[in-house]
Amino acid sequence: MTVRWNQPDNADTVEVEVAEVPDSAIAYPWNPADPEAESFFNSLEQKFSLDALSDAEVADRADAFFSHLDSLFAAPTLETSLAQKFATVPQSILNTIAQQAQKLANSSATLADQLVQCVQEALPQWAEEDLQVLARPLAYSMRGEEQAVKATDWARLSETEQAKLTLAIARYALNEAQD
């Protein structure tokens, strides 16, 4: 049988001859219905027997294996999530918001108060009352649709726009921390 294919970065066609051996003595070992498969699996089990290991050693190795798996598939931290989503905002502001959001995630304070508390440390030049006014549209239902946050250079934003964006990031961070 001849197989032909083109590689993505090459216009030339490659041909390969593949031999067909219908009377081959090697049975495909993964067919569980094949009578020879059981002997194949038994020989594999004998090679990798856990009987030679103590229960404590098996438990230790299993713990190490599963903690390695956990580290490979660990959920991203809130700081990482914010840094990826809001890359134009200074990292120090994002870290401050993330830390505060994690502290306030299960707070009984109103959403507006949580938003203000999240950003107060990042925006010390703003009075709490002013931040409350800016946080209202994010915290309470208003007429109209939610507006998406536009990707804009942080340095080009006015102080008011920076404060609004910071509050929007805090809202996102609180939602993520509560999930």
C-alpha positions as CSV (number, residue, x, y, z in Angstrom):
1,M,0.0,0.0,0.0
2,T,1.3,3.5,-0.8
3,V,0.6,6.5,1.4
4,R,1.0,10.0,0.1
5,W,0.8,13.3,2.0
6,N,2.0,16.9,1.9
7,Q,3.7,18.4,4.9
8,P,2.2,21.8,5.9
9,D,5.4,23.8,5.3
10,N,6.5,21.9,2.2
11,A,4.8,21.7,-1.2
12,D,6.5,18.4,-2.1
13,T,4.5,15.2,-1.9
14,V,6.0,12.4,0.2
15,E,5.3,8.8,-0.7
16,V,5.8,5.9,1.7
17,E,5.4,2.2,0.9
18,V,3.7,0.3,3.7
19,A,3.9,-3.4,3.7
20,E,0.8,-5.4,4.4
21,V,1.3,-8.6,6.2
22,P,-2.1,-10.3,6.6
23,D,-0.6,-13.6,7.9
24,S,1.5,-11.9,10.6
25,A,2.1,-14.0,13.7
26,I,1.9,-11.0,16.0
27,A,-1.6,-10.5,17.4
28,Y,-2.8,-7.0,18.3
29,P,-2.6,-7.2,22.1
30,W,-5.2,-4.6,23.0
31,N,-8.2,-6.7,21.7
32,P,-9.6,-8.1,24.9
33,A,-11.6,-10.7,23.0
34,D,-8.4,-12.2,21.5
35,P,-7.4,-15.3,23.5
36,E,-3.7,-14.3,23.3
37,A,-4.4,-10.9,24.9
38,E,-4.9,-12.4,28.4
39,S,-1.4,-13.9,28.4
40,F,0.0,-10.6,27.1
41,F,-1.6,-8.7,29.9
42,N,-0.5,-11.3,32.5
43,S,3.1,-11.0,31.4
44,L,2.8,-7.2,31.7
45,E,1.4,-7.4,35.2
46,Q,4.2,-9.7,36.3
47,K,6.8,-7.2,35.2
48,F,5.2,-4.3,37.1
49,S,3.9,-6.0,40.2
50,L,3.4,-3.9,43.3
51,D,3.7,-6.9,45.5
52,A,7.4,-6.2,46.1
53,L,6.6,-2.8,47.5
54,S,5.4,-2.2,51.1
55,D,2.0,-0.5,51.6
56,A,3.7,2.6,53.0
57,E,6.0,2.9,49.9
58,V,3.0,2.5,47.6
59,A,1.1,5.1,49.5
60,D,4.1,7.5,49.4
61,R,4.6,7.1,45.7
62,A,0.9,7.5,45.0
63,D,0.8,10.7,47.1
64,A,3.9,12.0,45.2
65,F,2.3,11.1,41.9
66,F,-1.0,12.8,42.6
67,S,0.5,15.9,44.1
68,H,2.6,16.2,40.9
69,L,-0.6,15.8,38.9
70,D,-2.3,18.5,41.0
71,S,0.6,20.9,40.3
72,L,0.3,20.2,36.6
73,F,-3.4,20.9,36.5
74,A,-3.6,23.5,39.2
75,A,-6.2,26.3,38.7
76,P,-4.6,29.6,37.9
77,T,-4.4,32.0,40.8
78,L,-6.6,35.1,40.9
79,E,-3.5,37.3,40.4
80,T,-2.6,35.3,37.2
81,S,-6.2,35.5,35.9
82,L,-6.3,39.3,36.4
83,A,-2.9,39.8,34.8
84,Q,-4.0,37.9,31.7
85,K,-7.3,39.6,31.4
86,F,-6.2,43.1,32.3
87,A,-2.6,43.2,31.0
88,T,-2.5,47.0,30.5
89,V,-3.2,47.7,34.2
90,P,-0.1,47.9,36.5
91,Q,0.6,44.6,38.2
92,S,0.8,46.2,41.7
93,I,-2.8,47.4,41.3
94,L,-4.0,44.0,40.1
95,N,-2.2,42.2,43.0
96,T,-3.8,44.6,45.6
97,I,-7.2,44.0,44.1
98,A,-6.8,40.2,44.1
99,Q,-5.6,40.1,47.7
100,Q,-8.5,42.3,48.9
101,A,-11.0,40.3,46.8
102,Q,-9.9,37.1,48.3
103,K,-10.3,38.6,51.8
104,L,-13.7,40.0,51.0
105,A,-15.1,37.1,48.9
106,N,-17.3,35.8,51.8
107,S,-17.9,39.1,53.5
108,S,-21.4,40.2,54.5
109,A,-20.8,43.8,53.3
110,T,-22.8,45.1,50.4
111,L,-21.3,44.7,46.9
112,A,-20.6,48.4,46.7
113,D,-18.7,48.4,50.0
114,Q,-16.7,45.3,48.9
115,L,-15.8,47.1,45.6
116,V,-14.7,50.2,47.5
117,Q,-12.7,48.2,50.0
118,C,-11.0,46.3,47.1
119,V,-9.7,49.4,45.4
120,Q,-9.1,51.8,48.3
121,E,-5.6,50.7,48.8
122,A,-4.8,50.8,45.1
123,L,-6.4,54.3,44.8
124,P,-5.4,56.1,48.0
125,Q,-5.9,59.5,46.4
126,W,-9.7,58.9,46.0
127,A,-12.1,59.6,48.9
128,E,-14.3,56.6,50.0
129,E,-17.5,58.6,49.1
130,D,-16.3,59.3,45.6
131,L,-15.5,55.6,45.1
132,Q,-19.0,54.7,46.4
133,V,-20.5,56.9,43.7
134,L,-18.4,55.3,41.0
135,A,-19.1,51.8,42.3
136,R,-22.9,52.2,42.3
137,P,-23.5,51.3,38.6
138,L,-21.4,48.1,39.1
139,A,-23.0,47.1,42.3
140,Y,-26.7,47.9,41.7
141,S,-28.9,47.1,38.7
142,M,-29.2,50.0,36.4
143,R,-31.1,50.5,33.2
144,G,-29.3,49.4,30.1
145,E,-26.8,46.8,29.3
146,E,-23.5,46.1,31.0
147,Q,-20.7,47.7,29.2
148,A,-17.7,45.6,28.3
149,V,-14.3,46.8,29.5
150,K,-12.3,48.1,26.5
151,A,-8.6,47.2,26.2
152,T,-7.1,50.6,26.6
153,D,-3.6,51.8,27.6
154,W,-3.7,52.5,31.4
155,A,-1.5,55.6,31.0
156,R,-3.9,57.2,28.5
157,L,-6.9,57.0,30.8
158,S,-8.0,59.9,33.0
159,E,-8.0,59.4,36.8
160,T,-11.7,59.0,36.7
161,E,-11.5,56.4,34.0
162,Q,-8.7,54.6,35.9
163,A,-10.9,54.5,39.0
164,K,-13.9,53.1,37.0
165,L,-11.7,50.5,35.4
166,T,-10.2,49.5,38.7
167,L,-13.7,49.1,40.2
168,A,-14.7,47.0,37.2
169,I,-11.6,44.8,37.8
170,A,-12.6,44.5,41.4
171,R,-16.1,43.4,40.4
172,Y,-14.6,40.7,38.2
173,A,-12.1,39.7,40.9
174,L,-14.9,39.4,43.5
175,N,-16.9,37.2,41.1
176,E,-13.9,35.0,40.5
177,A,-13.0,34.7,44.2
178,Q,-16.6,33.7,45.1
179,D,-16.6,30.9,42.5
